[in-house]
């Protein structure tokens, strides 16, 4: 086994963070879940120094508690600065952050712009780092469709996406947390590209959702008009591909839904 590390996971109570912590603990590392619910607040700095004391690695998978544009930007700016300052003082040797494929391609998307601020702060920090940019998660497909829905009609573009399962995102982040810093960006995507409207159709069919999907090339993605390059991997990127296909993930989702219904 590799050397046992103390790894603090900021956002360790969330969808990705919980899985990262579990994977690292299974490998024998001292993985600490840090979040406001556990007394660690990256924005205010509360509990941060104590949490990072003795840590070799900090993993940042935290998300803004508010999705108001100004609040998102302030969250990533202040939390990242606090993590850098406190991490340096604690002797952290590797800063691993989860970001999004396409952050630098959609400047009018406030969330992507805020993540780019975070990335730039990490790059300029002087700390050894790895930024893992992932495509959208399978688990977010319903949320994307919901935002695009009025009544029983969901209007989406046919622009390609290459979504990935959250469990593979967590596995990739955990792998890089125990490895050497890349001092650059790694991208992670699912095994296949699928049009955004088709993703919704497949999800609705699998879950019995009666909404109708209408295709509109100008339909916005959280305020941005996108094309086939907006949310798919960067040509020439240091790229990892997941192995779980969307159709297989949907089969698992259908099985879970069936269990809930029968119970």
Order of alpha helices (4+ residues) and beta strands (2+ residues): beta-alpha-beta-alpha-beta-alpha-beta-alpha-beta-alpha-beta-beta-beta-alpha-beta-beta-alpha-beta-beta-alpha
